[in-house]
Amino acid sequence: MEGSVDSAEEEALRADVMVEANNDAEEQQFDIALAASHSYMGPSLETGSGRGRARVEAGWEGRVPVMAHHGIVFPGETVPMLFTEDVDILSEAIQQDKLFGLLCPDEGGAALSGYGVLCEVYEVLAAPAGVQRRSPSPPLVSFKARATHRFRCRQLPRRALTAHAFDRLRFMDVRVLPDVRLADPLRAARLAALDPLRAEDERAVRLRSMDAALTPWPLFVYEIFDFRRMRRTIRDYFKTLGIDDVPEDAVTLSHWTASNLALTPRDRLALFVVDDALLRLHMEVGFIMEKSVLCCAACEVEIARREQIFAMSTEGVHSNYINLGGFVHDVVTVSSVRNTRLSGAPSAEYSWFPGYEWTVAVCAMCHAHVGWRFEACRRNLRPQQFYGLCRNAVHPRFSPARAAPPGAQRPPRPPRHHLDPDLLIVEYFVSELGRYAARHAPDRAPDGAPNLAPDLASDHAPDDAPDDESDHSPPDSPPAQ
């Protein structure tokens, strides 16, 4: 009898070993759609209920409940929210037009910038099972919202408002800002019969050169306004991060790119206040060319490199996630980090990435919280390990990826004064014009004198042509001026 029991245990042990070996052999890639769905927040209760969505467009003015946010949210981002206060105000807004606003901080983070983003609730959720409730327990509102439009606050006081003044919901009059996209400046000059050939990149460049030859301006001036050229640059950059598809529309692409770039608070605010989508894309291309290292915001020690950023969500390399305390974190995912240490024990509770345990990660130099390490609970889940960094805790360090053109000087970085949107737009535009002009300027001699090209007519002049500079124009022609 004992022998049969031992043999049964051995068979079970061998079966477990075989199952484990099969699990190790069959690797399973993490479904990045799970992170984008925010399934950790619980089941859905309502979807699209209420009287209907408000029709909002550029110039729309209204009074909506707003609250301060610790970061800048661009249109198109998903914002998970968990409220334990002001539930009545928010519930009424959800039942009416589903709109509320998030106020953006200034570059310092302590005061409000006067800008914000409208968010539309699209799914109301059940209260999370692990949320901490006080006694008596207040009502909870948990939902998912999507940022839709940028707005500017109306009738702001001259004195700057602190972000703490809007920790709770307050009603404010706002005005929706436009997102302008200029048409192709060469549309009037190009031949419509050649449009089918413009689908190919190489032919499109040649055809644009032909179109520009019919205008008073050189091609490089029109390249500044070429949306397709900027989209190719952005697409090629995100391909290196494992993202193959980028938005087609210029406005949507500009918002999506700003959301997925690792930028300083000042640069993010600069992109947010710009109304012109092409100018926003132009600024983003400049950021792509320059920034590559993520550093601790407190002590400036290097945490990760730009090449280590990758996507763990269908929304891109960046997403907003919420914890059980109701705090929204802006998280960018990276494959590995340096100069960090772990704090606390691993936990799978309320994990933003199902199938992974999270552990708090702090800076090894200043011990500031910089993010979390996520480790797979199963051996066959890929990736086995990655990190989520708080975008407010890590800032990029300027590191030019390409040398400046010969003879061109890099413009100095502007001081950290109070943001002036108009001055900032002019500053970026003039700097880009200078770079293009330096790249396409004619060659110069070493002594600084212009190296003028020889006259084309002299190359084909006959050998017996006169060498003097006398006027050989016909008698009836007017004298040279």
C-alpha positions in Angstrom: 0.0 0.0 0.0 2.8 2.4 0.9 4.6 1.6 -2.4 1.5 2.5 -4.4 1.2 5.8 -2.5 4.9 6.6 -3.1 4.5 5.8 -6.8 1.5 8.1 -7.0 3.4 10.9 -5.4 6.3 10.4 -7.8 3.9 10.5 -10.8 2.3 13.7 -9.5 5.7 15.2 -9.0 6.8 14.3 -12.5 3.6 15.7 -13.9 4.1 19.0 -12.1 7.7 19.2 -13.4 6.4 18.5 -17.0 3.7 21.2 -16.6 6.3 23.7 -15.3 8.6 22.8 -18.2 5.8 23.3 -20.7 5.0 26.7 -19.1 8.6 27.7 -19.4 8.7 26.6 -23.0 5.5 28.4 -24.1 6.2 32.0 -23.6 3.3 34.4 -23.4 3.5 38.0 -24.3 1.7 40.5 -22.1 -1.5 41.8 -23.6 -0.9 45.6 -23.5 -4.7 46.1 -24.1 -5.2 45.1 -20.4 -3.3 48.1 -19.1 -5.2 50.5 -21.4 -8.5 49.1 -20.2 -7.7 49.8 -16.5 -9.2 46.5 -15.6 -7.8 46.8 -12.1 -10.4 49.4 -11.3 -13.2 46.9 -11.2 -16.3 46.1 -13.3 -18.3 48.7 -15.2 -21.7 49.9 -13.9 -22.7 52.4 -16.5 -21.5 53.3 -20.0 -22.7 56.4 -21.7 -25.7 57.0 -19.5 -27.2 60.4 -18.8 -28.9 63.0 -20.9 -26.2 63.1 -23.5 -22.8 64.6 -24.3 -22.4 68.3 -24.6 -21.4 69.6 -28.0 -18.1 71.3 -27.4 -16.0 73.0 -30.0 -13.5 75.8 -30.3 -14.8 79.0 -28.7 -17.3 77.1 -26.5 -17.9 78.8 -23.1 -19.4 77.3 -20.1 -19.3 76.7 -16.4 -17.9 73.4 -15.4 -16.6 71.8 -12.1 -12.8 71.9 -12.1 -10.0 70.8 -9.8 -6.2 71.1 -9.8 -4.1 68.3 -11.3 -0.4 67.7 -10.5 0.5 67.4 -14.2 -0.5 68.4 -17.7 -3.0 66.1 -19.5 -3.3 66.4 -23.3 -6.5 65.7 -25.3 -6.8 62.0 -26.1 -5.4 60.7 -22.8 -7.5 58.4 -20.6 -7.8 59.6 -17.0 -9.0 57.2 -14.3 -10.5 58.9 -11.3 -11.6 57.9 -7.8 -13.5 60.5 -5.7 -14.5 60.3 -2.0 -15.3 64.0 -1.8 -17.6 66.3 -3.7 -19.5 63.2 -4.9 -22.8 65.1 -5.3 -21.2 67.7 -7.6 -19.5 65.1 -9.8 -22.5 62.8 -9.9 -24.7 65.7 -11.2 -22.1 66.5 -13.8 -22.0 62.9 -14.9 -25.7 62.7 -15.3 -25.9 66.0 -17.2 -23.2 66.5 -19.7 -20.4 64.2 -18.3 -17.9 67.1 -18.3 -15.4 68.2 -15.7 -12.1 70.0 -15.9 -8.5 69.4 -14.8 -6.4 72.6 -14.2 -2.8 72.5 -15.3 0.0 73.7 -13.0 2.6 76.1 -14.0 6.2 75.1 -14.6 6.9 75.2 -10.9 4.0 73.0 -10.0 2.8 75.1 -7.0 0.6 77.6 -8.8 -2.0 77.3 -11.6 -1.2 78.2 -15.2 -4.7 79.3 -16.1 -5.0 76.5 -18.6 -6.8 73.2 -18.3 -8.3 70.3 -20.2 -12.0 69.2 -20.4 -12.6 65.6 -19.6 -15.6 63.5 -20.6 -16.7 60.6 -18.5 -17.4 57.5 -20.6 -17.6 54.7 -18.1 -18.7 54.6 -14.4 -17.2 51.8 -12.4 -18.0 49.9 -9.2 -15.9 50.9 -6.1 -12.6 49.0 -5.9 -12.7 46.1 -3.4 -9.4 47.2 -1.7 -10.1 50.9 -1.3 -9.7 52.1 2.3 -13.0 53.4 3.7 -13.4 55.6 6.7 -16.1 55.2 9.3 -18.7 56.3 8.5 -17.8 55.5 5.0 -18.3 58.3 2.5 -19.8 57.6 -0.9 -17.4 56.7 -3.7 -17.4 57.6 -7.4 -15.0 55.7 -9.6 -15.0 56.3 -13.4 -12.9 56.6 -16.5 -12.7 59.8 -18.5 -11.1 60.9 -21.7 -9.5 64.3 -22.1 -11.1 66.1 -25.1 -10.4 69.8 -25.3 -7.9 72.4 -24.0 -9.4 75.4 -22.3 -8.4 78.7 -20.8 -9.9 79.9 -17.5 -11.9 83.1 -17.7 -11.8 86.0 -15.2 -8.7 84.9 -13.4 -7.4 87.1 -10.6 -4.2 89.0 -11.3 -2.5 87.2 -8.3 -1.5 83.7 -9.1 -3.7 81.0 -7.7 -2.1 78.2 -5.8 -2.9 74.6 -6.7 -4.0 73.8 -3.2 -7.0 76.2 -3.6 -8.5 73.8 -6.1 -7.8 70.5 -4.3 -11.6 70.0 -4.3 -14.1 70.6 -7.1 -15.1 74.2 -7.8 -17.1 75.7 -10.6 -15.3 77.9 -13.0 -16.1 79.7 -16.3 -13.9 78.3 -19.1 -13.4 78.9 -22.8 -12.3 76.1 -25.2 -9.2 76.9 -27.2 -8.9 76.1 -30.9 -6.5 73.6 -32.5 -5.5 75.2 -35.8 -4.0 73.3 -38.7 -2.7 75.4 -41.6 -3.2 74.0 -45.1 -0.3 73.0 -47.2 1.2 76.2 -48.5 2.2 74.6 -51.8 -1.3 73.4 -52.6 -2.0 76.3 -54.8 1.2 75.8 -56.8 1.2 72.0 -57.2 -0.2 70.2 -60.2 -3.2 68.1 -59.3 -2.4 65.6 -62.0 0.7 64.5 -60.1 -1.1 63.9 -56.8 -1.2 60.1 -57.3 2.6 60.1 -57.4 2.9 61.9 -54.1 2.2 58.8 -52.0 5.8 57.6 -52.3 8.2 59.5 -50.1 11.0 59.8 -52.6 8.8 61.1 -55.4 7.0 63.4 -53.0 10.2 65.1 -52.1 11.1 65.6 -55.8 7.6 66.9 -56.6 7.7 69.4 -53.7 10.9 70.7 -55.1 9.2 71.2 -58.5 6.3 72.9 -56.8 8.5 75.2 -54.8 10.4 76.2 -58.0 7.1 77.9 -59.1 7.1 80.2 -56.1 9.3 83.0 -54.9 10.4 81.0 -51.8 13.0 78.2 -51.6 12.0 74.7 -50.7 13.4 74.7 -47.1 10.9 77.5 -46.2 8.0 75.2 -47.1 9.6 72.2 -45.3 9.0 74.0 -42.1 5.3 73.6 -42.7 5.4 70.1 -44.2 3.3 67.9 -41.9 4.3 64.7 -43.7 8.0 65.3 -43.1 7.4 65.9 -39.4 5.1 62.8 -39.2 7.8 60.7 -40.8 10.3 61.9 -38.2 7.9 61.2 -35.3 7.0 57.8 -36.7 10.6 56.7 -37.2 11.4 57.7 -33.6 8.5 55.8 -32.1 9.4 52.7 -34.2 12.6 52.5 -32.2 10.4 52.3 -29.1 8.3 49.4 -30.5 5.3 51.5 -31.7 4.5 51.1 -35.4 1.2 53.0 -35.6 0.9 56.7 -35.0 -2.1 59.0 -35.6 -2.7 60.3 -39.1 -4.4 63.6 -38.2 -2.1 66.5 -37.5 -3.9 67.7 -34.4 -4.3 64.2 -32.9 -0.7 63.4 -33.7 0.5 66.5 -32.0 -1.4 65.7 -28.8 -0.4 62.1 -28.8 3.3 62.9 -29.4 3.3 65.4 -26.6 1.7 62.9 -24.3 4.3 60.2 -25.1 7.5 62.3 -24.9 9.5 62.6 -21.8 9.6 66.3 -21.2 10.2 68.8 -18.5 7.1 70.5 -17.0 8.0 73.8 -18.7 8.3 72.1 -22.1 5.0 70.2 -21.6 3.2 73.5 -20.7 4.8 75.2 -23.8 3.3 72.5 -26.0 0.0 72.7 -24.3 -0.5 76.5 -24.8 0.3 76.4 -28.5 -2.9 76.6 -30.7 -1.2 75.7 -34.0 -0.8 71.9 -34.5 2.0 72.2 -37.0 4.0 74.5 -34.7 3.4 72.0 -31.9 4.7 69.2 -34.1 7.7 71.3 -35.1 8.6 71.8 -31.4 8.1 68.1 -30.7 10.5 67.1 -33.5 13.1 69.4 -31.9 12.6 67.7 -28.6 13.0 64.3 -30.2 16.4 65.4 -31.6 17.7 66.7 -28.3 16.6 64.8 -25.2 17.7 61.3 -24.4 18.5 60.8 -20.6 15.9 60.6 -17.8 17.2 61.9 -14.4 15.9 62.1 -10.9 14.1 65.4 -10.5 15.5 65.8 -7.0 19.2 65.1 -7.4 19.7 64.9 -11.2 21.3 61.4 -11.1 20.7 59.4 -14.2 17.8 56.9 -13.9 17.2 55.6 -17.5 18.0 56.3 -21.1 15.6 57.1 -23.8 16.5 53.9 -25.7 15.1 51.9 -22.7 11.6 53.4 -23.0 9.0 51.0 -24.5 5.2 50.6 -24.6 3.3 48.4 -22.1 -0.1 49.9 -23.1 -1.9 50.5 -26.4 -2.0 54.2 -25.5 1.8 54.4 -25.9 4.8 54.6 -23.6 2.9 56.8 -21.2 -0.4 56.3 -19.4 -2.3 57.6 -16.4 -3.0 55.1 -13.5 -4.7 55.6 -10.2 -3.9 54.0 -6.8 -6.3 53.0 -4.0 -5.8 56.4 -2.4 -7.2 58.2 -5.5 -3.9 59.7 -6.6 -3.3 59.7 -10.4 0.2 58.8 -11.5 1.7 59.7 -14.9 3.8 56.6 -15.7 6.3 56.0 -18.4 7.5 52.4 -18.8 11.2 51.5 -19.3 12.9 48.1 -19.7 15.6 48.8 -17.1 16.9 51.5 -14.8 20.1 52.4 -12.9 20.9 54.2 -9.6 17.7 52.9 -7.9 16.9 50.6 -5.0 13.8 48.8 -4.0 11.7 49.6 -0.9 9.2 47.3 0.7 7.9 43.8 -0.3 6.4 42.9 -3.7 2.6 43.1 -4.0 0.1 42.2 -6.6 -2.8 44.2 -5.0 -4.4 46.7 -7.4 -1.6 46.0 -9.9 -2.0 48.2 -13.0 -0.5 45.4 -15.1 -2.4 42.2 -14.4 0.0 39.3 -13.8 2.7 41.5 -12.3 3.8 42.3 -8.8 4.9 45.8 -8.0 7.7 47.0 -5.7 8.4 50.7 -4.9 11.6 52.0 -6.4 13.5 54.9 -5.0 16.5 56.9 -6.1 19.7 55.4 -4.7 21.3 58.8 -4.1 18.5 60.9 -2.5 15.9 58.2 -1.7 13.2 60.0 -3.5 10.4 57.9 -4.9 10.9 57.5 -8.7 8.5 54.7 -9.6 8.0 50.9 -9.3 9.5 47.7 -10.5 7.0 45.2 -12.0 7.9 41.5 -12.0 5.9 38.8 -13.7 4.1 36.3 -11.4 4.6 33.5 -14.0 7.8 32.4 -15.6 6.4 32.3 -19.1 5.1 35.8 -19.1 7.1 38.3 -21.1 8.6 40.7 -20.3 9.6 39.2 -17.0 10.5 42.5 -15.5 10.2 46.2 -16.3 9.9 49.6 -14.5 7.2 52.3 -14.4 8.6 55.7 -13.7 6.6 58.7 -12.4 6.9 61.4 -15.0 6.9 64.1 -12.3 9.8 62.3 -10.5 12.1 62.0 -13.5 13.0 64.8 -15.9 14.9 64.6 -19.2 18.4 66.0 -19.5 19.4 67.9 -22.6 21.7 65.8 -24.8 21.9 66.8 -28.5 21.6 63.8 -30.8 23.1 65.5 -33.8 25.8 68.1 -34.3 24.8 71.6 -35.2 25.4 72.7 -38.9 28.8 74.2 -39.6 28.9 77.9 -38.6 25.6 77.7 -36.7 25.4 78.4 -33.0 23.0 76.6 -30.7 20.5 79.1 -29.2 20.9 79.5 -25.4 18.3 77.8 -23.2 15.7 80.4 -22.1 15.7 81.3 -18.4 13.0 79.8 -16.2 10.9 82.9 -16.0 7.1 83.0 -15.9 5.8 81.5 -19.1 4.9 83.9 -21.9 3.1 81.9 -24.6 3.6 84.4 -27.4 7.2 85.0 -26.6 7.8 81.2 -26.4 6.2 80.6 -29.8 8.3 83.3 -31.4 11.4 81.9 -29.7 11.0 78.4 -31.0 10.0 79.5 -34.5 13.0 81.9 -34.9 15.4 79.2 -33.7 14.0 76.7 -36.2 14.3 79.2 -39.0 17.9 79.9 -38.0 18.7 76.2 -38.1 17.2 75.7 -41.5 18.9 78.8 -42.9 22.3 77.7 -41.6 21.8 74.2 -43.1 20.8 75.6 -46.6 23.1 78.7 -46.6 25.7 78.8 -49.4 29.2 77.7 -48.7 31.6 80.3 -47.4 35.3 80.7 -47.9 37.6 80.3 -44.9 38.1 84.0 -44.5 34.3 84.5 -44.2 33.8 86.0 -47.7 31.0 84.4 -49.7 32.1 81.7 -52.1 30.2 82.9 -55.2 29.5 80.4 -57.9 30.9 81.2 -61.4 28.6 82.6 -64.0 27.0 79.7 -65.8 27.3 81.6 -69.1 31.1 81.7 -68.9 31.2 77.9 -68.9 29.6 77.9 -72.4 31.2 81.0 -73.8 33.2 80.6 -77.0 37.0 80.7 -76.9 37.1 83.9 -78.9 34.7 85.7 -76.7 36.0 89.2 -75.7 37.6 89.5 -72.3 36.6 93.1 -71.7 33.6 94.1 -69.6 32.2 96.5 -72.2 28.4 96.5 -72.9 27.6 94.2 -75.9 23.9 94.7 -75.8 22.0 95.5 -79.0 21.6 99.2 -79.9 17.9 99.1 -79.4 18.1 97.6 -75.9 18.0 99.9 -72.9 21.3 100.6 -71.1 22.2 98.5 -68.2 21.2 100.1 -64.9 
